[in-house]
């Protein structure tokens, strides 16, 4: 099965240009070929002796990171009751900000999650993701396994930055690929960017514009069209939209 197609999250066609964040660090946006390689290899047993994370678990985590834009911390606290297969909704909890939100997923992704849950809950426990010895999976376990995966696949940054591709960069990749697809489809970014921010649980709606700045140069004109300095309508000036965003209360249903 083509996991990229099954996840129903369209991809950008080219590797986006990297733009520095306000903190000076440049997140990495994975190429389509790199995402494919990482997911394929993650689904195979590693040559690393006695891996703490089984391949089925590891691949499901990477797929959810890429297909939903969730953070690794949100996924590691995910429990069986948080995944509502009937309504295709997932409850994500952010312990850092003490918030939670429901996000919808595609039917194809829902089916992949269902298959995983049949395999996972043939064993004990309520956590969605555990180690091979049935203990709770930690962030350090996950980061260590991802480092091994990058070494196994040869995936590395080729944009002149010395930092390695990070697991958290799947979240940036989700956002940039999503925005790129919206632009190609001619959708109104004044509507979709706030929806994206709400879907990803961003504290600031400006995060959507930050991700837009990481899209390929050919889309730069779309960024200009969102700038108040250009005298154009800006989504932050739309009182109805801002009111709508304030009523989400953790339950968001944007079309992603």
C-alpha positions in Angstrom: 0.0 0.0 0.0 1.2 3.5 -0.8 1.2 5.1 2.6 1.6 8.6 1.2 -1.5 8.2 -0.8 -3.4 6.4 1.9 -2.7 9.2 4.4 -4.6 11.6 2.1 -2.2 14.4 2.8 -1.1 15.9 -0.5 2.5 16.8 -1.0 4.4 19.8 -2.5 6.1 19.1 -5.8 9.5 20.5 -5.0 11.7 20.9 -1.9 10.6 24.2 -0.4 13.2 27.0 0.2 14.2 27.2 3.8 13.6 30.4 5.7 15.0 31.2 9.1 12.5 31.4 12.0 12.3 34.4 14.3 14.7 32.5 16.6 17.3 32.0 13.8 16.9 28.2 13.5 15.8 26.9 10.1 13.4 24.0 10.3 13.9 21.2 7.7 11.1 20.4 5.3 11.4 16.9 4.0 11.3 16.1 0.3 8.6 13.7 -0.9 11.2 11.1 -1.7 12.6 11.4 1.8 9.3 11.0 3.5 8.7 7.9 1.3 12.0 6.4 2.2 11.7 7.1 5.9 8.2 5.5 6.1 9.3 2.5 4.0 12.4 1.7 6.0 10.7 2.4 9.3 8.3 -0.4 8.5 11.1 -3.0 8.4 12.9 -4.5 11.3 16.2 -2.7 12.0 19.6 -4.3 12.0 20.1 -2.6 15.4 20.2 -5.3 18.0 17.1 -5.6 20.3 15.3 -2.4 19.2 13.1 -1.0 21.9 10.6 0.3 19.3 9.0 -2.3 17.1 8.8 -1.4 13.4 5.0 -1.5 13.4 4.9 1.1 16.2 7.6 3.2 14.8 6.1 3.5 11.3 2.7 4.4 12.8 4.2 7.2 14.8 6.0 8.6 11.8 2.8 8.3 9.6 0.7 10.2 12.2 3.4 12.9 12.7 3.4 13.5 8.9 -0.3 13.1 8.3 -1.7 15.2 11.2 1.1 17.7 12.1 0.8 16.6 15.7 3.8 16.9 18.0 5.7 13.9 19.2 4.7 14.7 22.8 1.0 14.7 21.9 1.3 11.3 20.2 3.3 9.7 23.1 0.5 10.5 25.5 -2.2 9.2 23.2 -4.5 6.5 24.7 -6.9 4.0 23.1 -10.0 6.0 24.2 -8.5 9.2 22.5 -8.9 7.6 19.1 -12.6 7.7 18.0 -12.7 5.5 14.9 -16.4 5.9 14.4 -16.3 9.7 14.0 -12.7 9.7 12.6 -11.6 12.0 15.4 -8.4 12.0 17.6 -8.1 13.8 20.9 -4.7 15.4 21.3 -3.5 16.7 24.7 -0.8 19.3 25.1 0.6 18.9 28.6 2.9 22.0 28.3 0.0 24.4 27.7 -2.7 22.2 29.5 -4.9 22.3 26.5 -6.6 19.6 24.3 -8.2 19.5 20.9 -10.0 17.1 18.6 -8.8 16.8 15.0 -10.5 14.9 12.1 -8.6 12.5 10.0 -9.2 11.1 6.5 -11.0 7.8 6.0 -7.9 6.2 4.6 -5.8 7.2 7.6 -8.6 6.0 9.9 -8.3 2.6 8.3 -4.6 2.5 8.8 -5.0 3.5 12.5 -7.7 0.8 12.9 -5.3 -1.9 11.5 -2.6 -0.7 13.9 -5.0 -0.8 16.9 -6.0 -4.4 16.2 -2.3 -5.3 16.3 -1.5 -3.1 19.3 -4.3 -4.0 21.6 -3.9 -7.7 21.3 -1.5 -6.9 24.1 -1.9 -5.3 27.5 -2.1 -1.6 28.4 -4.0 1.4 27.2 -1.3 3.6 25.7 -1.2 3.7 21.9 2.5 3.5 21.7 4.7 1.3 23.9 8.2 -0.3 23.8 8.9 -3.9 22.8 8.9 -4.9 26.5 5.5 -3.2 26.9 6.6 -0.1 28.8 5.6 3.4 28.0 7.5 4.9 25.1 9.6 7.9 26.0 10.8 10.8 23.9 14.4 9.8 24.3 13.6 6.3 22.9 11.8 7.8 19.9 14.6 10.3 19.1 17.2 7.6 19.4 15.4 5.4 17.0 14.8 8.2 14.6 18.5 9.0 14.6 19.2 5.4 13.7 16.6 5.5 10.9 18.3 8.6 9.4 21.6 6.8 9.4 20.1 3.7 7.9 18.4 5.7 5.1 21.1 8.3 4.5 18.6 11.1 4.9 20.4 14.3 5.9 20.2 18.1 5.2 21.6 19.3 1.9 20.8 22.9 2.4 24.0 24.0 4.0 22.9 23.7 7.6 24.8 21.5 9.9 21.9 20.4 12.1 20.4 17.0 11.4 16.8 16.5 10.2 14.7 16.3 13.3 11.7 14.3 14.2 9.8 17.5 15.0 10.4 18.6 11.4 7.6 16.3 10.3 5.3 18.9 11.8 6.8 21.7 9.7 6.7 19.4 6.7 3.0 18.7 7.2 2.2 22.4 7.3 4.3 23.5 4.3 3.0 20.6 2.1 -0.5 21.4 3.1 -0.2 25.1 2.3 1.6 24.4 -1.0 -1.4 22.2 -2.0 -3.9 24.8 -1.0 -2.1 27.4 -3.2 -2.0 25.0 -6.1 -5.7 24.4 -5.7 -6.4 28.1 -5.6 -8.0 28.1 -2.1 -8.4 31.3 0.0 -5.4 31.4 2.4 -7.2 34.0 4.5 -9.5 31.2 5.5 -7.2 28.2 5.3 -4.3 29.6 7.3 -6.4 30.2 10.5 -7.9 26.8 10.0 -4.4 25.3 9.8 -3.3 27.1 13.0 -6.4 25.8 14.9 -5.9 22.3 13.6 -2.3 22.2 14.7 -3.1 23.8 18.1 -0.9 26.8 17.5 -1.0 29.4 20.2 -0.6 32.1 17.5 -2.4 32.4 14.2 0.9 34.0 12.8 2.3 30.4 12.6 0.4 29.9 9.4 2.2 32.9 7.8 5.5 31.6 9.2 5.0 28.3 7.3 3.9 30.2 4.2 7.3 31.8 4.2 8.9 28.3 4.0 7.0 27.4 0.8 8.8 27.5 -2.6 9.8 30.9 -4.0 7.2 30.6 -6.8 4.5 31.1 -4.2 6.0 34.3 -2.7 3.3 36.4 -4.4 0.7 34.6 -2.3 2.5 35.8 0.9 2.4 39.4 -0.4 -1.3 39.2 -1.0 -1.8 38.5 2.8 0.2 41.5 3.9 -1.8 44.4 5.3 1.0 46.7 4.0 -0.2 45.8 0.5 -3.7 47.2 1.3 -5.2 43.8 0.9 -7.7 42.0 3.2 -6.0 40.2 6.0 -7.6 37.3 7.8 -6.8 38.9 11.2 -9.0 41.8 10.2 -12.0 39.5 9.6 -14.1 39.8 12.8 -16.4 36.9 11.8 -13.5 34.6 11.2 -11.8 35.6 14.5 -15.1 35.0 16.4 -15.4 31.6 14.7 -11.8 30.6 15.8 -12.7 31.7 19.3 -15.6 29.2 19.5 -13.6 26.1 18.4 -13.0 25.3 22.1 -10.7 22.4 21.2 -13.0 20.8 18.6 -11.8 21.7 15.1 -13.2 20.5 11.8 -11.2 22.2 9.1 -11.0 20.4 5.7 -7.4 19.3 5.6 
